Amino acid sequence: MTHEHPAGTVDLLAVLGPVVGLVALAAYALAVVASRRRGRSWPLSRSLAWTAGCLTATAAVSGPLATASTMSWTAHMAGHLLLGMLGPLLLVLGGPVTLALRALPVTGARRLSRVLRSRPLRVLTEPSVAAVLDVGGLWLLYATPLLALAHAHPGVGLLVHAHVLLAGHLFSAVMVGRDPLPHRRGTRHLLVVLVLALAAHDVLAKRLYAYGYAPMSMADLPQGAQLMYYGGDAVDLLLAVLVCLRWYRAGGRSGQRQLHLERPRPGPQGVLG
């Protein structure tokens, strides 16, 4: 056995994970209905992306994979990829903020718009800040005793899982989000930050492969580190493709693509419109 959770931690995540997932699915479905009642359709592809994201994130903290992760680093890293990378990307492609703006009453939509223009959100949605919160959080988790502490204390474990999901969501939203943001950096800026984040993620995976994780037994940790390395590269490659796709579509068929590569478009933007 490599790093078994106390029973309280497993039970806490196993219960809260599905509950939060179901609430998120229900809230999204109600928002779709409200949007349609206002005469505004909502793409099925976005609903499917949100549903897949909720299921993916839930599977990372509840069910067979979550149970296996208590005894296997490989399963633990698979959960990390689902909860912190693939799940957040799918949720972002669901366009939840845009849907909320369509579904809320005018007063509520205006309040949400003010939040989107607020100074704290402008700081958080800087690509470099989002990258530090995302990848930096992983370094804090795997390069310090924090992971062992999270396994020993259910409350800490819950906070760690929440951070992994939310930081991954923020990073994906900044890179490829369809929802409005206070500002949107240019393609070159985004790709530079993405490459640096990928490098930091890969260095961390190599560090785990070479040196292990001292506070807890290693067992299949090399295999888990390899999964973290190659799986993270796959998701980041998908992010890069989506960033380039946004640039391509923004440039249209004219000769303006170089302009869009050098300079961001003004105003809130999404990836695919």
C-alpha positions as CSV (number, residue, x, y, z in Angstrom):
1,M,0.0,0.0,0.0
2,T,1.5,3.3,-1.0
3,H,-0.4,6.2,0.4
4,E,-3.7,5.2,2.0
5,H,-6.1,8.0,3.0
6,P,-7.7,8.0,6.3
7,A,-11.3,6.8,5.9
8,G,-12.7,10.2,6.7
9,T,-11.0,11.8,3.7
10,V,-12.2,9.2,1.3
11,D,-15.8,9.4,2.6
12,L,-15.8,13.2,2.5
13,L,-14.7,13.4,-1.1
14,A,-16.8,10.4,-2.2
15,V,-20.0,12.1,-0.8
16,L,-19.3,15.7,-1.8
17,G,-18.0,15.0,-5.2
18,P,-21.2,13.5,-6.7
19,V,-23.3,16.1,-4.8
20,V,-21.4,19.0,-6.2
21,G,-21.4,17.4,-9.7
22,L,-25.2,16.9,-9.6
23,V,-25.8,20.5,-8.4
24,A,-23.6,21.8,-11.2
25,L,-25.4,19.8,-13.8
26,A,-28.8,20.8,-12.5
27,A,-27.9,24.5,-12.3
28,Y,-26.6,24.4,-15.9
29,A,-29.7,22.6,-17.1
30,L,-32.0,25.2,-15.4
31,A,-29.9,28.0,-17.0
32,V,-30.3,26.5,-20.4
33,V,-34.1,26.3,-19.9
34,A,-34.2,29.9,-18.7
35,S,-32.1,31.1,-21.8
36,R,-34.5,29.3,-24.2
37,R,-37.5,30.9,-22.5
38,R,-36.0,34.2,-23.3
39,G,-35.8,33.2,-26.9
40,R,-32.1,32.5,-27.0
41,S,-31.0,29.0,-28.0
42,W,-28.0,27.3,-26.5
43,P,-25.6,25.0,-28.5
44,L,-25.9,21.4,-27.6
45,S,-22.1,21.0,-27.9
46,R,-21.6,23.3,-25.0
47,S,-24.1,21.4,-22.9
48,L,-22.3,18.1,-23.7
49,A,-18.9,19.7,-22.8
50,W,-20.2,20.8,-19.4
51,T,-21.8,17.4,-18.7
52,A,-18.6,15.6,-19.7
53,G,-16.6,18.0,-17.5
54,C,-18.8,17.4,-14.5
55,L,-18.6,13.6,-14.9
56,T,-14.8,13.7,-15.4
57,A,-14.2,15.8,-12.3
58,T,-16.6,13.7,-10.3
59,A,-14.8,10.5,-11.4
60,A,-11.5,11.8,-10.1
61,V,-12.8,12.1,-6.5
62,S,-15.4,9.4,-6.3
63,G,-15.8,5.9,-7.6
64,P,-13.2,3.2,-8.6
65,L,-10.5,5.6,-9.6
66,A,-10.7,7.5,-6.4
67,T,-10.6,4.3,-4.4
68,A,-7.6,3.0,-6.4
69,S,-5.8,6.3,-5.9
70,T,-5.5,5.5,-2.1
71,M,-3.1,2.7,-3.0
72,S,-1.6,3.6,-6.4
73,W,0.4,6.6,-7.5
74,T,-0.6,5.8,-11.1
75,A,-4.3,6.1,-10.2
76,H,-3.6,9.2,-8.2
77,M,-2.0,10.9,-11.2
78,A,-4.8,9.8,-13.4
79,G,-7.1,11.6,-11.0
80,H,-4.9,14.7,-11.1
81,L,-5.2,14.8,-14.9
82,L,-8.9,14.4,-14.8
83,L,-9.6,16.9,-11.9
84,G,-7.0,19.5,-12.7
85,M,-6.6,19.5,-16.5
86,L,-9.2,17.6,-18.6
87,G,-12.2,18.2,-16.4
88,P,-11.6,22.0,-16.2
89,L,-11.0,22.3,-19.9
90,L,-14.4,20.6,-20.6
91,L,-16.1,22.8,-18.1
92,V,-14.7,25.9,-19.7
93,L,-15.8,24.8,-23.2
94,G,-19.3,24.7,-21.7
95,G,-19.3,28.5,-21.5
96,P,-21.0,28.7,-18.0
97,V,-20.5,32.5,-17.6
98,T,-22.0,33.3,-21.0
99,L,-25.0,31.0,-20.2
100,A,-25.5,32.7,-16.8
101,L,-25.5,36.1,-18.5
102,R,-28.2,34.9,-20.8
103,A,-30.3,33.2,-18.2
104,L,-30.2,35.7,-15.3
105,P,-32.6,38.6,-15.0
106,V,-31.3,41.9,-16.2
107,T,-30.4,43.0,-12.7
108,G,-28.5,39.8,-12.0
109,A,-26.7,39.9,-15.3
110,R,-25.6,43.5,-14.7
111,R,-24.2,42.5,-11.3
112,L,-22.3,39.6,-12.8
113,S,-21.0,41.9,-15.5
114,R,-19.6,44.2,-12.9
115,V,-17.8,41.3,-11.2
116,L,-16.3,40.4,-14.6
117,R,-14.9,43.9,-14.9
118,S,-13.6,44.1,-11.3
119,R,-9.9,44.7,-10.5
120,P,-9.4,41.3,-8.7
121,L,-10.7,39.4,-11.7
122,R,-8.4,41.4,-14.0
123,V,-5.5,40.3,-11.9
124,L,-6.6,36.7,-11.7
125,T,-7.2,36.4,-15.4
126,E,-3.7,37.6,-16.3
127,P,-2.2,34.5,-18.0
128,S,0.9,34.5,-15.9
129,V,-1.1,34.7,-12.6
130,A,-3.4,31.9,-13.7
131,A,-0.4,29.8,-14.6
132,V,1.3,30.4,-11.3
133,L,-1.9,29.5,-9.4
134,D,-2.3,26.3,-11.4
135,V,1.2,24.9,-11.9
136,G,2.6,26.6,-8.8
137,G,0.0,24.9,-6.7
138,L,1.1,21.5,-8.0
139,W,4.7,22.3,-7.1
140,L,3.5,23.2,-3.6
141,L,1.6,20.0,-3.4
142,Y,4.3,17.6,-4.6
143,A,7.5,19.4,-3.6
144,T,6.5,19.9,0.1
145,P,4.7,17.7,2.7
146,L,1.4,19.3,1.7
147,L,0.1,16.1,0.0
148,A,0.9,14.0,3.0
149,L,-0.9,16.5,5.1
150,A,-3.9,16.4,2.8
151,H,-4.1,12.6,3.1
152,A,-3.9,12.9,6.9
153,H,-6.6,15.6,7.3
154,P,-9.9,15.5,5.5
155,G,-10.4,19.3,5.5
156,V,-7.0,20.0,4.0
157,G,-7.6,17.3,1.4
158,L,-10.9,18.9,0.4
159,L,-9.3,22.3,0.1
160,V,-6.5,20.9,-2.0
161,H,-8.9,19.2,-4.4
162,A,-11.0,22.4,-4.7
163,H,-7.8,24.4,-5.5
164,V,-6.7,21.9,-8.2
165,L,-10.1,22.1,-9.9
166,L,-10.6,25.9,-9.6
167,A,-7.0,26.7,-10.6
168,G,-7.2,24.4,-13.6
169,H,-10.5,26.0,-14.6
170,L,-9.1,29.5,-14.3
171,F,-6.0,28.6,-16.4
172,S,-8.2,26.9,-19.1
173,A,-10.6,29.9,-19.1
174,V,-7.7,32.3,-19.7
175,M,-6.2,30.2,-22.4
176,V,-9.2,29.1,-24.4
177,G,-12.4,30.3,-22.7
178,R,-15.5,31.2,-24.6
179,D,-16.7,33.4,-21.7
180,P,-16.1,37.1,-21.5
181,L,-13.0,38.2,-19.5
182,P,-11.9,41.7,-18.3
183,H,-9.2,41.5,-21.0
184,R,-7.8,39.0,-23.4
185,R,-4.1,38.7,-24.2
186,G,-2.8,38.1,-27.7
187,T,-2.0,34.7,-29.1
188,R,1.8,35.0,-28.8
189,H,1.4,36.0,-25.2
190,L,-0.8,33.0,-24.4
191,L,1.4,30.5,-26.2
192,V,4.5,31.8,-24.4
193,V,2.8,31.4,-21.0
194,L,1.4,28.0,-22.0
195,V,4.9,26.7,-23.0
196,L,6.4,27.9,-19.7
197,A,3.5,26.3,-17.8
198,L,4.0,23.1,-19.7
199,A,7.8,23.1,-18.9
200,A,7.2,23.7,-15.2
201,H,4.7,20.8,-15.2
202,D,7.1,18.5,-17.0
203,V,10.0,19.4,-14.7
204,L,7.8,18.6,-11.7
205,A,6.9,15.2,-13.2
206,K,10.6,14.5,-13.9
207,R,11.5,15.5,-10.3
208,L,8.9,13.0,-8.9
209,Y,10.2,10.3,-11.3
210,A,13.9,10.9,-10.2
211,Y,13.5,11.6,-6.5
212,G,10.1,10.3,-5.5
213,Y,8.0,11.9,-2.7
214,A,9.8,11.6,0.6
215,P,6.9,12.1,3.0
216,M,5.1,9.0,1.5
217,S,6.2,5.6,0.2
218,M,6.9,5.5,-3.6
219,A,5.8,2.1,-4.9
220,D,4.6,2.8,-8.4
221,L,5.5,6.5,-8.3
222,P,7.7,6.3,-11.4
223,Q,4.8,5.0,-13.4
224,G,2.6,7.7,-12.0
225,A,5.1,10.4,-12.8
226,Q,5.3,9.2,-16.4
227,L,1.5,9.4,-16.6
228,M,1.7,12.9,-15.2
229,Y,4.3,13.9,-17.8
230,Y,2.8,12.4,-21.0
231,G,-0.9,13.0,-20.0
232,G,-0.1,16.6,-19.1
233,D,1.6,17.1,-22.4
234,A,-1.4,15.7,-24.2
235,V,-3.9,18.1,-22.6
236,D,-1.5,21.1,-23.0
237,L,-1.2,20.2,-26.7
238,L,-5.0,20.4,-27.0
239,L,-4.9,23.8,-25.3
240,A,-2.3,25.0,-27.8
241,V,-4.4,23.8,-30.7
242,L,-7.5,25.6,-29.3
243,V,-5.4,28.8,-28.8
244,C,-4.2,28.7,-32.4
245,L,-7.7,27.9,-33.6
246,R,-9.0,31.1,-31.9
247,W,-6.3,33.1,-33.6
248,Y,-7.0,31.5,-37.0
249,R,-10.7,32.2,-36.8
250,A,-10.2,35.7,-35.5
251,G,-8.0,36.4,-38.6
252,G,-10.6,35.1,-41.0
253,R,-9.6,34.6,-44.6
254,S,-7.8,38.0,-45.0
255,G,-4.2,38.7,-44.6
256,Q,-4.7,40.1,-41.0
257,R,-3.7,37.0,-39.1
258,Q,-0.2,38.4,-38.4
259,L,-1.9,41.4,-36.8
260,H,-4.0,39.2,-34.6
261,L,-1.0,37.2,-33.6
262,E,0.9,40.3,-32.5
263,R,-2.0,42.2,-30.9
264,P,-5.1,41.0,-28.9
265,R,-8.5,42.0,-30.0
266,P,-10.1,44.7,-27.8
267,G,-12.9,43.9,-25.4
268,P,-14.1,40.6,-23.9
269,Q,-13.7,37.6,-26.2
270,G,-14.2,33.9,-26.3
271,V,-12.5,31.1,-28.2
272,L,-15.0,30.1,-30.8
273,G,-17.4,33.0,-30.7
